[in-house]
Amino acid sequence: MSLVVVREHRMRQPVPPDLAEILTGQVLQTVRRRAKYLLFQFPHGHLLVHLGMSGSLRVIAPDTPVKPHDHIDLEFDGQICLRLRDPRRFGLMLWLVGEPEAHPLLAKLGPEPWDATFTAEYLSGLASTRSGAVKNFLMDGHIVVGVGNIYASESLHRAGIHPSRPARRVSRERYAKLVVAVKEVLEAAIGFGGTTLRDFTRDDGKPGYFRNELRVYDRAGEPCLQCGEAPIAQRVIGQRASYFCPRCQR
C-alpha cells in the first residue's frame, strides 16, 4: 500500500490516528467477510471495516476528485484507490492485531447462514428457552448473521411461520423449513444485487433489484402472492415493521 489518507477520524469508533503509519508499505494478502464486517489481512494484522447504514467502498482512480463524506483513501501502488464514503459516519475502520475472531465485535456472532452448523437442530435448541417473537430470534446476530428485517420477513413467509409466534413454540420441522427459506431468500437477493429501498447501490452504482421479488415486505394491503386471497398485514415487532400473510403464516 503506497498511501493512506484519513480525512475524518470521527466514525462510530475513532479511526486509529496512526493508521497511515500502520499500513503504508504493507502488502494486502486477502480480503474476507464475517457477517457485515470486512477483514483486510496484512502480514502484521487485520483492517476491520464496517459500512454502517450509509457507508460504501469504491475502487476508483487515485486522482478522482474528493466529494463530501469521502473520509478515507487506501491507495495501492498509485494504481487504484479504495475510498470509504460514509455520510452518517456510523461505519468503522479499526486495526486488529491477533486473531480477528477473538475481537469483541466478532467473538459472539452466530454462524453464517451457509455454515454447516446452521440447522434445524441448532435453531430449535437455542429457541427452547426463548419466549420472544421468532422474527426477533431470527434477526439476532448472536443466533445467525446476515438476516436483516427485510429478509427475515421474506424467509418466515416462505416457511409459513407467523413472525410474532414465540420462538420456543416453533417445531423442529418448521425450523427445518426456515433454514431452507433463509438460504433461498439470501441467495435470490444476492443474485438480484440486493434490495434497494432508499439509498443502497451495488458495487457498480446500480440499485439492487430484489425489491421486485419481495413477497411480503412493504406490501401491506396487497394480496398475498402465495394464497392469492388474504391481504398482507403489517405489525411492529421488536420496533421493526413486519409483514406477513395472516392466512399462510401460523
N, C-alpha and C positions, 0 to 999 in steps of 0.2 A: 504494500500500500504506500503510495507516494505522498498523499496529502490528506489530512483530516481537518475540516473546518467546522467548528461549533459556533453558531451564531446565537443560539439560545440554550442556556443550561437549565432553565426552569421548566422541567417536564413534570410528570406525576411524581417521580423521584428525580433529584438533581442529576444531570449528566456529569460523569466524573470530570473534574477540572483538568486532569492530566490525560484525557482520552487521546489527544493527538500524540503525546509522547509515548503512550502505550502501544499505539497501532502503527505509527509511521515506520516504514521499513519492514513490516511484518508480512508474511505470506498467508493469505486466506486459504485454508485447506478444504473445508467442507461447509455446507450450509444445510441445516435440518430444522424440522419443526417439532415442537412439543406443545400440544393444544394450540393456543393462539400466540405462542411465543416462537420467535425465530432465533436460532442459535448459530452464530457465525464462529466457526472453530479456527483458532490460530494456534501456533506452536506453544504458546505460553498461557492460553486461556480461551474464554469464550466471550463474544459480544452478544448480549441478550437484547432483543428488540421486540417491543410490543407496540402495535399501531394504535391502541386505544380505540376510540369511537370514530375518529375522523382522520387518522393518520394514513399516509401512503408512502411507499418506497418506489422510486422510479429510476430506471437505468437511463442515463442521459449523457450527452457530450459534456465534458468538463467546462466548456465555455458557455453553457446555457445560462441565460440571464436569471438572476435570483429573483424570485417572486415573494410576496408576503407569506409568512408562515413556513418558508423553506429554512429549517433550523439547522440541519446537519448535512454535510457532504463527506462521503468517503470516496476518495479518488484513487483509482488503481492504475499505476504506471502512466498517468497522463492520458490514458486512452478512453476510459469510461468513468462515470461518476454515479455513485448510488446516493440519491438525495432523499432525505426524510422531510416530508411536509406534514405538519400537524396543526391545523388551525386552533384546536381546543387545548392542545398540549396535555392530553390525557395519556399519551404514549410513554414508552420507556426506552432508554438506551443505557444499559448498565454493563460493567465489566465484571466477569466472574472468573475466579481462579479456583481450580479444583473441579470436582465432578459437578456439572451444572444441575443434574437431577437432585442434588442434595440442597440446592438453594431453597429458601423458604417459599419462593413463588412457584416452585415446581414440585417440591417434595411430596405434597399431599394430593396431587392431581390424580384423578381416576384414569382408567385405561382409555386408549383411543377406541373409537367405535369399531375399527377393523382388527383390533387386537384379539388374539385367541381367547383371552380371559373375559372378554365381553360376551357373556352368555346369559341364558335364562336363569340358570342356577345362580350365577353371580348376582343378578339383579334381585331375584326373589329372596336370596339370602340376606342381602343388605336391607331389603324393603320390609322384612318381617317385623321390625320394631318401629317402622315409620308410619305415623298416623296422618302425616301431611299429604297433600294432593300429589298424585303420581306425576303430574306435569312439573311441579317444583322439584320432585325427586329426580326426574329425567334431566332437568336443566342444571343440576348440582354438579359443578366441575370436580367435586371430590368423588362422585359416582362414575361419571363418564364425561369426557371432554368433547367439546365441539357441537353440542346440541343446544342451540340458542332458541329463542322464543318462537321464531317462525317454524323452524324445523321440528321443534317439539310438538307444536300443534299439528303439523302435517303428518308426523310419524304416528301420533296417537290416533289420528283419524284412520290412517291405513290399517292400524292394528285393531280398530274398533273399541278403543278404550276411552271412556269419558275422562277428560283432563282433571276433573275435581275428585275422582274416585281416590280414596286413601290408598297410598302405595302398598300397604300391607294387605289390602283386600283384592289385589290383582294376582291371579293364579300364575303358577309357573308356565302353564301352557300359553297364557296370554302374554307373558313376558317373552316367550319364545317368538311370538308374532311381532312383538315390539322390537326385538333385536333385529329381525329381518327388515322391518319397516324403517328403522333408523338408517340402516346401511343403504337401503333403496333410495330414500329421500336424499341423503347426503351425496350419494353417487350421481343421482339425477341433477342435483343442484350444481355440483362441480362440472358436470357435462354441459350445463347451460351457462356456466360462467358466474354462478352466484345469483343472488336476489337483490335487485336494485329497487328500493322503495323511496329512497331520498337521494343521498349523495354518493353511494357506493359505485365504484367503477372497477372494471377488470384491469389487468396489467397493461392492456392496450388502450385504456382510456374509455372503452365502450361499457355500456351497462350490462349487468347480468340479466339473463332472460328467463331465469327460473320463476320469476313472478308470473309469467304467463301459464305456468304449470301448477300453480298453487290451487289446492282443492278446497281449503277452508280458510286459510289466513286472509284477513282483510276482505272477506266475502259475506259479512253479516247481512242476513235478509235474503240472500240469493239461494236458489235451490241447491241442495246437496248434489254433487256430481256423481255420487255413488248410488243413492237410492232414488234420486230424481224428484223427490217429493218434499221432504222436510226442509225448511229454510235454515241456513247456517245461523247458529246462535253465537252471541258474544258474551263473555263474562270475564271480569277481572279476577285472576287467580295469582296470588303472590305478587300483587301490584303490577302485573303484566296483563295486557289484553290477550285473551284466549278465545279461540274459535273452534267450534265443534258442531257435529250434527247430532241433535238430540235423539234421532231415531237410530242411527248407525252405531253410535258410541254409548256403551253402557259401563 
